[in-house]
Amino acid sequence: MTRLSVEMLAADPVEPITSAGHAQLGIAVLAGIAVIVLLITKFRLHAFLALTIGSLALGAFAGAPLDKAIASFSAGLGSTVAGVGVLIALGAILGKLLADSGGADQIVDTILAKAGGRSMPWAMVLIASVIGLPLFFEVGIVLLIPVVLMVAKRGNYSLMRIGIPALAGLSVMHGLIPPHPGPLVAIDAVKANLGVTLALGILVAIPTVIIAGPVFSKYAARWVDVPAPEKMIPQRASEDLEKRPGFGVTIATVMLPVVLMLAKALVDIVIDDPENMVQRVFDVIGSPLIALLAAVLVAIFTLGRAAGFTKDRISSTVEKSLGPIAGILLIVGAGGGFKQTLIDSGVGQMILDISKDWSIPALLLAWLIAVAIRLATGSATVATISAAGLVAPLAADMSTAHASLLVLAIGAGSLFFSHVNDAGFWLVKEYFGLSVGQTIKTWSVMETIISVVAGGLVLLLSLVI
């Protein structure tokens, strides 16, 4: 079994697989995913170890020699970490500077001072969406929970009326908008254009977050009417600071990488000449690595120095930001190894062959596969990475826009119905002081709304672009 890239699968496909081969590969995929699910849910094994073992099991069930399966997994892990590892690290540094400098608190306090009454759920969506751009979902929850609880308590609001919009903003950013790890890996897997994906992702995200946030929160507040738990209101970072950065400069710093990446996408569309000097400059400054690196360097001054941090304090903040992402990097890397094992085993080509006889659209197929893996494993990132590996060959003949929509379809599917096998489910439950049933009626339903609405919007967009 030779190592095949997605491009090779598309341009020079392997020998046609017999029906028996299809059956064996299908069983191998199900068995590999079943091993991962069992290890994560039943034995509570870390997702990195579960994905590693599941990848080897997939190769074994597919009839591949063990040394080939190991080589495929290692190659996939290496290429994935090489592609997104530095970006995850830079995002973590930016998020830590934003939190520790009081910049996040400044954004929150400024917006809340302008909002009140019926506009408060919309303010919470705006806060969560802006802060959620550079932060991982779990970090965003920890950062926003004190704000949600304090607003609910001081303003005598229903906790769900304030909390659901904030959670929706974070979740939509996490699932659909690069530079979050899931979308980045999917973009790399299907060879989509990052700028176009970012632009279309924002287009899909805005109506999705409105429906799943402020609109749904009205019903969630009726179904589950609970007060803010006093014990969960921790001290905020800025309470220990003598000064903190201004609102405008904080927003500008957070938005800098997004603006640079969007600028690159626009220049690519307008000029469309790889030899043009202007396009080449924007190709460099708008690449995710340079855009995030620039934002981090700017943040050291606009956030860190503005908060009165010494050089040692800034160095310590950067160092502390990297420790917590070790697990995320390993999970993402192992997911890439699983993806490569899928491709090298011929599963990608099998999906391509079988789907030719189906009337189901490729985007819907990608969404359904991501939904199935999400329900099984509980991890949006694992669902995104695995689904991207399975459907990557379908992107070979797609236009630039449709390849980006394929990424968004996968991202939307990866958010479907979070339940008891998802760490995010328990995080929300404990922070908000809910029962399992209450968490399902609020958080789980909200995630499903995001997935269905975003998936529907992706399909609609595919009809007009």
C-alpha positions in Angstrom: 0.0 0.0 0.0 1.7 3.2 -1.1 1.1 6.6 0.5 -1.3 8.6 -1.5 -2.0 12.3 -1.3 -5.4 13.8 -2.0 -4.1 15.2 -5.2 -2.9 11.8 -6.3 -6.2 10.2 -5.5 -8.0 12.8 -7.6 -5.6 13.0 -10.5 -4.3 9.4 -10.8 -6.7 7.1 -8.9 -5.6 3.7 -7.7 -6.9 0.6 -9.3 -10.7 0.2 -9.0 -11.6 -1.6 -5.7 -13.9 -4.6 -6.0 -17.2 -4.8 -4.2 -15.5 -7.1 -1.6 -12.8 -4.5 -1.2 -15.5 -1.8 -0.6 -17.2 -4.0 2.0 -13.9 -4.6 3.8 -12.9 -1.0 3.8 -16.4 0.0 5.0 -16.2 -2.4 7.9 -12.6 -1.2 8.6 -13.8 2.4 8.8 -16.7 1.5 11.2 -14.4 -0.7 13.3 -11.8 2.1 13.5 -14.3 4.7 14.6 -16.0 2.2 17.0 -12.6 1.6 18.6 -12.1 5.3 19.1 -15.6 5.8 20.5 -15.3 2.9 22.9 -11.9 4.0 24.2 -13.1 7.6 24.7 -16.5 6.9 26.2 -16.2 3.5 27.9 -12.6 3.5 29.1 -12.2 7.3 29.4 -9.0 7.2 27.5 -7.5 10.4 26.3 -8.5 11.3 22.7 -4.9 11.3 21.6 -4.4 7.7 22.7 -7.8 6.7 21.4 -7.1 8.2 17.9 -3.7 6.6 17.8 -5.0 3.1 18.6 -8.1 3.6 16.4 -5.8 4.5 13.4 -3.8 1.3 13.9 -7.0 -0.7 14.2 -8.3 0.9 11.0 -5.2 -0.1 9.1 -5.3 -3.6 10.5 -9.0 -4.1 9.6 -8.3 -2.8 6.1 -5.7 -5.4 5.6 -2.7 -3.1 5.6 0.7 -4.3 7.0 1.2 -2.8 10.5 4.4 -1.0 9.5 2.6 0.7 6.7 -0.2 1.8 9.0 2.3 3.2 11.5 4.0 5.1 8.6 0.7 6.5 7.4 -0.3 7.6 10.9 3.1 9.2 11.6 3.1 11.0 8.3 -0.4 12.4 8.9 0.4 13.5 12.4 3.6 15.2 11.3 2.0 17.0 8.4 -1.0 18.2 10.4 1.1 19.5 13.3 3.5 21.2 10.8 0.5 22.8 9.1 -1.5 24.0 12.1 0.6 23.5 15.2 2.3 26.9 15.1 -1.0 28.6 14.3 -2.6 27.0 17.4 0.4 28.1 19.5 0.1 31.7 18.2 -3.6 31.8 18.8 -3.1 30.6 22.4 -0.5 33.3 23.0 -2.8 36.0 21.6 -5.7 34.7 23.7 -3.6 34.7 26.9 -2.4 38.2 26.3 -6.0 39.3 25.7 -7.2 37.7 28.9 -4.3 38.6 31.3 -3.9 42.2 30.2 -7.6 42.9 30.9 -8.2 43.6 27.3 -11.1 41.0 27.2 -12.6 42.6 30.3 -12.3 46.0 28.6 -14.3 44.8 25.6 -16.9 43.2 27.8 -17.3 46.2 30.1 -17.5 48.7 27.3 -20.2 46.9 25.4 -22.2 46.1 28.5 -22.1 49.8 29.5 -23.8 50.6 26.2 -26.4 47.8 26.3 -29.3 47.0 28.5 -32.7 45.4 28.6 -33.7 43.7 25.3 -30.4 44.5 23.7 -28.4 42.5 26.3 -28.6 39.1 24.6 -27.3 40.8 21.3 -24.5 42.4 23.3 -23.5 39.0 24.6 -23.4 37.5 21.1 -21.2 40.4 20.0 -18.9 40.0 23.0 -18.6 36.2 22.5 -18.0 36.4 18.8 -15.3 39.1 19.0 -13.5 37.4 21.9 -14.0 33.9 20.4 -12.0 34.8 17.3 -8.6 34.2 18.8 -9.6 31.8 21.7 -10.3 28.1 21.9 -13.8 27.2 22.9 -12.9 26.0 26.4 -10.8 29.1 27.1 -13.6 31.3 25.8 -16.1 29.7 28.2 -13.8 30.2 31.2 -13.2 33.8 30.2 -16.9 34.6 29.5 -18.6 32.7 32.4 -17.8 35.4 35.0 -19.3 38.0 32.7 -22.4 36.0 32.0 -23.0 35.2 35.6 -22.4 38.8 36.8 -24.7 40.3 34.1 -27.4 37.8 34.9 -27.1 38.5 38.6 -26.8 42.3 38.5 -29.4 42.8 35.8 -31.8 40.2 37.2 -31.8 38.4 33.8 -32.6 34.7 33.2 -29.2 32.9 33.1 -30.2 31.2 29.8 -31.2 34.5 28.2 -27.7 35.8 28.7 -25.7 32.5 28.6 -27.1 30.9 25.4 -26.1 33.9 23.1 -22.6 33.9 24.6 -22.2 30.1 24.1 -23.6 30.4 20.5 -21.1 33.1 19.6 -18.2 31.0 20.9 -19.4 27.7 19.3 -20.0 29.2 15.9 -16.5 30.8 15.9 -15.0 27.5 16.9 -16.7 25.4 14.3 -16.8 27.6 11.2 -14.1 30.4 11.4 -10.4 29.9 11.0 -7.9 30.2 12.6 -9.6 27.7 15.0 -8.0 24.3 14.7 -10.9 22.3 13.2 -11.5 24.6 10.2 -7.8 25.0 9.6 -7.2 21.3 9.4 -10.3 20.9 7.1 -9.0 23.7 4.9 -5.6 21.9 4.6 -7.2 18.5 4.0 -9.5 19.6 1.1 -7.0 22.2 -0.3 -9.5 25.0 0.2 -8.6 28.7 0.0 -8.3 30.1 3.5 -9.4 33.7 2.7 -12.5 32.5 0.8 -13.4 30.1 3.6 -13.1 32.9 6.1 -15.3 35.2 4.1 -18.0 32.6 3.5 -17.7 31.4 7.1 -18.5 34.9 8.3 -21.4 35.1 5.9 -22.8 31.8 7.2 -22.0 32.6 10.9 -23.9 35.8 11.2 -27.5 34.5 10.6 -26.6 31.2 12.4 -25.5 32.9 15.6 -28.5 35.2 15.5 -31.0 32.2 15.3 -29.1 30.0 17.8 -28.3 32.8 20.2 -30.7 35.7 20.9 -33.7 34.0 19.2 -33.4 30.6 20.7 -32.4 32.0 24.1 -36.1 33.2 24.5 -37.3 29.6 24.4 -34.4 28.2 26.4 -35.1 30.7 29.2 -38.7 29.5 29.4 -37.7 25.8 29.4 -34.9 26.2 32.0 -35.3 29.1 34.4 -32.3 29.0 36.8 -30.5 31.7 38.8 -26.7 32.3 38.4 -24.9 30.0 40.8 -23.0 32.3 43.3 -20.1 29.9 43.8 -19.1 30.0 40.2 -18.4 33.7 40.0 -14.6 33.9 40.1 -12.3 36.9 40.3 -11.7 38.7 37.0 -8.1 39.2 35.6 -8.4 43.0 35.5 -9.2 43.3 39.2 -5.5 42.8 40.0 -4.4 45.4 37.4 -3.8 49.1 37.9 -4.5 49.8 34.2 -5.7 48.0 31.1 -5.7 48.6 27.4 -8.3 50.7 25.7 -11.3 49.4 23.9 -10.5 50.5 20.4 -6.9 49.3 20.4 -8.0 45.9 21.9 -10.6 45.4 19.2 -8.1 46.4 16.5 -5.5 43.9 17.8 -8.0 41.0 17.9 -9.3 41.8 14.4 -5.8 42.3 12.9 -5.3 38.7 11.7 -8.8 38.5 10.3 -8.4 41.7 8.4 -5.0 40.6 7.0 -6.4 37.2 5.8 -9.5 38.8 4.3 -7.4 41.4 2.5 -5.3 38.6 1.0 -8.5 36.9 -0.3 -9.8 40.2 -1.8 -6.5 40.9 -3.5 -6.4 37.4 -4.9 -9.9 37.8 -6.4 -9.3 41.3 -7.8 -5.8 40.9 -9.2 -5.6 37.1 -9.8 -2.0 37.2 -11.1 0.5 35.2 -9.1 3.3 37.2 -10.6 1.9 40.6 -9.6 4.0 42.2 -6.8 1.0 43.5 -4.9 -0.6 40.1 -4.8 2.7 38.4 -3.7 3.0 40.9 -0.8 -0.6 40.2 0.3 0.0 36.5 -0.1 2.7 36.8 2.5 1.1 39.1 5.0 -2.2 37.5 4.7 -1.0 33.9 5.3 -2.3 32.6 8.6 1.3 32.3 10.1 2.3 35.9 9.3 -1.2 37.3 10.2 -1.2 35.6 13.6 2.5 36.3 14.3 1.9 40.0 13.5 -1.1 40.1 15.8 0.9 38.5 18.7 3.8 41.0 18.2 1.4 43.9 18.1 -0.5 42.5 21.2 2.7 42.5 23.2 2.7 46.3 23.0 -1.0 47.2 22.6 -2.1 44.7 25.3 0.8 43.7 27.4 2.7 46.9 27.7 -0.5 48.9 27.9 -1.4 46.9 31.0 1.9 47.8 32.6 3.4 44.4 32.1 7.2 44.2 32.4 9.3 42.2 29.9 9.5 39.4 32.4 5.7 39.4 32.9 5.1 39.3 29.2 7.6 36.4 28.8 5.8 34.6 31.6 2.4 35.1 30.1 3.6 33.7 26.7 5.1 30.8 28.5 2.0 30.0 30.5 -0.1 30.1 27.3 1.7 27.2 25.7 1.3 24.6 28.4 -2.5 24.1 28.2 -2.4 23.6 24.4 -0.2 20.5 24.5 -3.2 18.2 24.7 -5.0 20.1 21.9 -1.9 19.8 19.6 -1.6 16.1 20.3 -5.3 15.5 19.6 -5.3 17.5 16.4 -2.1 15.7 15.3 -3.5 12.3 16.1 -6.6 13.3 14.2 -4.4 14.1 11.2 -2.8 10.7 11.5 -6.2 9.0 11.5 -7.2 11.1 8.4 -4.0 10.0 6.6 -4.6 6.4 7.5 -8.1 6.7 6.0 -6.7 8.1 2.8 -3.8 5.7 2.5 -6.1 2.7 3.1 -8.1 3.7 0.1 -11.1 4.8 2.0 -11.2 8.2 0.4 -11.2 6.7 -3.1 -14.0 4.3 -1.9 -16.1 7.2 -0.8 -15.5 8.9 -4.2 -16.4 5.7 -6.1 -19.6 5.0 -4.1 -20.8 8.6 -4.0 -20.8 8.7 -7.9 -23.9 6.5 -7.8 -25.6 8.5 -5.1 -28.0 11.4 -5.8 -26.9 13.0 -2.4 -24.9 16.2 -2.8 -21.3 16.1 -1.8 -21.9 19.0 0.8 -24.7 17.1 2.4 -22.7 13.9 2.5 -19.8 15.8 4.2 -22.3 17.2 6.8 -23.8 13.8 7.5 -20.4 12.1 8.0 -19.3 14.9 10.4 -22.6 14.5 12.3 -22.1 10.8 12.7 -18.6 11.1 14.0 -19.6 14.0 16.3 -22.4 12.0 17.8 -20.1 9.0 18.3 -16.9 10.6 19.7 -18.3 13.8 21.2 -15.4 15.9 19.8 -16.1 18.6 17.2 -12.3 18.6 16.3 -12.1 14.8 15.9 -15.3 14.9 13.8 -13.9 17.7 11.6 -10.6 16.1 11.0 -12.0 12.6 10.4 -14.7 13.8 8.0 -12.3 16.0 6.1 -10.1 13.0 5.5 -13.0 10.9 4.3 -14.5 13.5 1.9 -11.3 15.2 0.7 -11.3 13.4 -2.7 -14.7 14.9 -3.4 -13.1 18.4 -3.5 -10.8 17.5 -6.4 -13.2 18.8 -9.1 -14.8 21.5 -7.1 -14.5 25.3 -7.6 -12.6 27.4 -5.1 -15.9 28.6 -3.5 -17.4 25.1 -3.3 -14.3 23.7 -1.7 -14.6 26.3 1.0 -18.3 25.4 1.4 -17.2 21.8 1.8 -15.1 22.9 4.7 -18.0 24.8 6.2 -20.4 21.8 5.7 -17.9 19.7 7.7 -17.6 22.3 10.4 -21.4 22.7 10.7 -21.9 18.9 11.0 -19.1 18.7 13.7 -21.3 20.8 16.0 -24.4 18.6 16.0 -26.1 17.7 19.3 -23.4 17.8 22.0 -24.2 15.3 24.7 -22.6 13.3 27.5 -19.5 12.2 25.6 -18.5 15.8 24.9 -16.3 17.7 27.4 -18.0 21.0 26.5 -21.3 19.5 27.7 -20.0 19.0 31.2 -18.2 22.3 31.2 -21.5 24.1 30.5 -23.4 22.0 32.9 -21.0 22.6 35.9 -20.4 26.3 35.2 -24.2 27.1 34.9 -25.2 24.7 37.7 -27.6 22.7 35.5 -28.8 19.1 35.6 -28.1 16.8 32.7 -31.7 17.2 31.4 -31.5 21.0 31.6 -28.2 21.0 29.8 -29.6 18.9 27.0 -32.7 21.2 26.6 -30.5 24.2 26.3 -26.9 23.6 25.3 -27.5 20.4 23.3 -30.4 21.9 21.4 -28.5 25.1 20.7 -25.6 23.1 19.2 -28.1 21.2 17.0 -29.7 24.5 15.8 -26.2 25.9 14.9 -25.4 22.7 13.0 -28.7 22.5 11.0 -28.9 26.2 10.3 -25.3 26.5 9.2 -25.6 23.3 7.1 -28.7 24.6 5.4 -27.1 28.0 4.6 -24.1 26.2 3.1 -26.4 24.2 0.8 -28.3 27.4 -0.2 -25.0 29.2 -0.9 -23.9 26.3 -3.1 -26.9 26.9 -5.4 -26.1 30.6 -6.0 -22.2 30.7 -6.2 
